[in-house]
Amino acid sequence: MKLRTVAATQADADAMEEAFGWLTAVADDDRRLVALAIGCLVRGDKQVPWLRLLRPMGLAHGADGLRKRYARAVGKVCQRANQGFLRRAHGQGGKSTAVQI
């Protein structure tokens, strides 16, 4: 079955821009690592294959180190995202299309 693509709405584009803004909290190399890891999950891997990501990251060893770098980078992204929620909650403005749970 071939998946059909659907045109993005303005809300989708706004949400994507907001998420890209969160990624500015991490260094370029760590952004690349986050993108590679998420790409593996999107393609259907049940877990991130850290050993397989060594070569694209320009490394020969250190898969556990990559996993730790990823965890720290995602933690920074979460902090950045949560700062936006906190600013809005305290009346400091800002637009978010994210849904609060």
MARZA-372962 format. One line per field, with one value per atom (N, C-alpha, C): atom name; x, y, z. Coordinates in steps of 0.1 Angstrom, whole numbers, plus 5000, padded with zeros to 4 digits. Layout:
<recs>
a <- CA_...
c1 <- X_...
c2 <- Y_...
c3 <- Z_...
</recs>
This chain:
<recs>
a <- N_CA_C_N_CA_C_N_CA_C_N_CA_C_N_CA_C_N_CA_C_N_CA_C_N_CA_C_N_CA_C_N_CA_C_N_CA_C_N_CA_C_N_CA_C_N_CA_C_N_CA_C_N_CA_C_N_CA_C_N_CA_C_N_CA_C_N_CA_C_N_CA_C_N_CA_C_N_CA_C_N_CA_C_N_CA_C_N_CA_C_N_CA_C_N_CA_C_N_CA_C_N_CA_C_N_CA_C_N_CA_C_N_CA_C_N_CA_C_N_CA_C_N_CA_C_N_CA_C_N_CA_C_N_CA_C_N_CA_C_N_CA_C_N_CA_C_N_CA_C_N_CA_C_N_CA_C_N_CA_C_N_CA_C_N_CA_C_N_CA_C_N_CA_C_N_CA_C_N_CA_C_N_CA_C_N_CA_C_N_CA_C_N_CA_C_N_CA_C_N_CA_C_N_CA_C_N_CA_C_N_CA_C_N_CA_C_N_CA_C_N_CA_C_N_CA_C_N_CA_C_N_CA_C_N_CA_C_N_CA_C_N_CA_C_N_CA_C_N_CA_C_N_CA_C_N_CA_C_N_CA_C_N_CA_C_N_CA_C_N_CA_C_N_CA_C_N_CA_C_N_CA_C_N_CA_C_N_CA_C_N_CA_C_N_CA_C_N_CA_C_N_CA_C_N_CA_C_N_CA_C_N_CA_C_N_CA_C_N_CA_C_N_CA_C_N_CA_C_N_CA_C_N_CA_C_N_CA_C_N_CA_C_N_CA_C_N_CA_C_N_CA_C
c1 <- 5008_5000_5009_5006_5014_5007_5015_5010_5008_4997_4995_5000_5006_5010_4998_4998_4987_4994_4989_4994_4994_5005_5006_4997_4991_4983_4992_4987_4994_4998_4989_4991_5003_5003_5014_5027_5027_5040_5044_5035_5038_5044_5038_5043_5057_5060_5073_5083_5080_5089_5092_5082_5084_5094_5092_5100_5115_5116_5130_5137_5129_5134_5139_5133_5137_5151_5153_5166_5178_5176_5187_5193_5187_5193_5205_5207_5218_5228_5240_5251_5247_5254_5251_5253_5264_5267_5256_5251_5240_5227_5225_5213_5213_5225_5226_5223_5228_5226_5211_5204_5190_5183_5186_5180_5182_5194_5197_5190_5189_5182_5167_5161_5147_5144_5153_5151_5151_5159_5159_5145_5140_5127_5116_5117_5106_5106_5118_5119_5115_5112_5106_5115_5127_5135_5128_5128_5121_5130_5143_5153_5162_5169_5179_5191_5196_5208_5221_5225_5236_5249_5252_5264_5263_5252_5250_5252_5250_5251_5265_5274_5288_5294_5293_5299_5294_5280_5275_5279_5282_5287_5302_5309_5323_5331_5326_5332_5335_5345_5348_5343_5341_5336_5329_5322_5315_5300_5294_5280_5273_5278_5271_5272_5284_5285_5275_5272_5262_5249_5245_5233_5231_5242_5242_5241_5249_5248_5234_5227_5213_5204_5206_5198_5199_5212_5214_5208_5209_5204_5189_5183_5168_5163_5171_5168_5168_5178_5179_5167_5164_5152_5140_5138_5126_5126_5138_5138_5134_5139_5136_5121_5115_5101_5093_5097_5090_5091_5102_5103_5093_5089_5079_5065_5063_5050_5050_5061_5061_5059_5065_5064_5049_5042_5028_5020_5023_5015_5016_5027_5028_5026_5019_5014_5025_5036_5047_5046_5034_5032_5038_5039_5044_5032_5035_5024_5029_5020_5023_5011_5014_5004_5004_5013_5014_5002_4998_4987_4992_4987_4991_4982_4988_4981_4977
c2 <- 4988_5000_5012_5021_5034_5044_5051_5062_5074_5081_5094_5105_5115_5127_5137_5144_5154_5167_5178_5191_5196_5202_5207_5219_5220_5232_5243_5255_5266_5262_5255_5251_5241_5231_5222_5229_5239_5246_5254_5260_5267_5258_5246_5236_5232_5230_5225_5236_5249_5260_5261_5259_5259_5248_5236_5225_5227_5233_5236_5246_5255_5265_5258_5248_5241_5234_5230_5223_5233_5246_5255_5255_5248_5246_5237_5229_5219_5223_5218_5220_5213_5218_5213_5197_5192_5178_5170_5176_5169_5170_5180_5181_5171_5168_5158_5144_5142_5129_5127_5138_5137_5133_5140_5137_5123_5118_5105_5094_5097_5087_5087_5099_5100_5093_5096_5090_5074_5068_5054_5049_5056_5053_5054_5065_5068_5057_5051_5041_5027_5027_5014_5007_5012_5005_5006_4995_4995_5003_5003_5010_5017_5027_5034_5025_5022_5013_5022_5024_5033_5029_5016_5011_5016_5015_5019_5034_5042_5056_5061_5053_5057_5063_5055_5060_5073_5075_5088_5100_5096_5107_5109_5101_5102_5096_5086_5079_5064_5059_5044_5036_5042_5036_5046_5041_5049_5050_5038_5038_5042_5038_5042_5057_5063_5077_5085_5079_5085_5085_5074_5073_5083_5085_5095_5109_5112_5125_5128_5118_5119_5123_5115_5118_5132_5137_5151_5161_5158_5167_5168_5157_5157_5163_5162_5169_5184_5189_5203_5208_5200_5203_5204_5194_5195_5207_5211_5223_5235_5236_5247_5248_5236_5235_5239_5234_5238_5252_5259_5273_5281_5277_5283_5282_5270_5268_5276_5277_5285_5300_5305_5319_5322_5313_5315_5314_5305_5303_5315_5323_5334_5347_5346_5358_5366_5359_5366_5364_5361_5360_5348_5348_5336_5328_5323_5315_5301_5292_5278_5270_5261_5252_5239_5237_5224_5223_5210_5207_5203_5209_5206_5194_5185_5173_5175
c3 <- 5000_5000_5000_4991_4990_4998_5007_5015_5007_5009_5002_5011_5005_5013_5014_5025_5027_5028_5022_5023_5038_5042_5056_5057_5068_5071_5077_5079_5085_5100_5107_5120_5121_5111_5109_5108_5099_5096_5108_5116_5128_5138_5140_5149_5146_5133_5128_5131_5128_5131_5146_5154_5169_5173_5168_5171_5166_5155_5150_5159_5164_5174_5187_5191_5203_5201_5188_5185_5186_5186_5187_5201_5210_5223_5224_5213_5213_5202_5203_5193_5180_5169_5156_5155_5161_5160_5167_5179_5186_5179_5171_5163_5153_5147_5137_5143_5155_5162_5164_5169_5172_5159_5148_5135_5130_5132_5127_5136_5149_5158_5155_5153_5150_5137_5127_5114_5114_5123_5125_5130_5140_5146_5136_5128_5118_5107_5104_5094_5099_5112_5117_5127_5130_5140_5154_5161_5175_5185_5183_5191_5182_5188_5180_5179_5167_5165_5167_5179_5182_5175_5174_5166_5152_5146_5132_5130_5140_5139_5141_5145_5147_5134_5123_5110_5106_5105_5101_5110_5122_5131_5131_5122_5121_5132_5138_5149_5146_5153_5151_5163_5174_5186_5195_5205_5215_5213_5210_5208_5221_5233_5245_5248_5243_5244_5235_5223_5215_5222_5228_5235_5246_5253_5264_5258_5247_5241_5236_5230_5226_5237_5249_5260_5265_5266_5271_5261_5248_5238_5238_5239_5240_5253_5264_5276_5275_5267_5265_5256_5246_5238_5246_5255_5264_5273_5278_5286_5278_5266_5257_5254_5252_5249_5261_5273_5285_5289_5286_5288_5281_5269_5261_5268_5273_5281_5293_5300_5313_5310_5299_5296_5293_5285_5282_5294_5303_5315_5324_5324_5332_5325_5314_5307_5299_5295_5288_5273_5269_5254_5248_5235_5227_5222_5210_5203_5203_5206_5205_5199_5191_5185_5192_5202_5209_5218_5219_5228_5241_5252_5265_5270_5277_5281_5296
</recs>
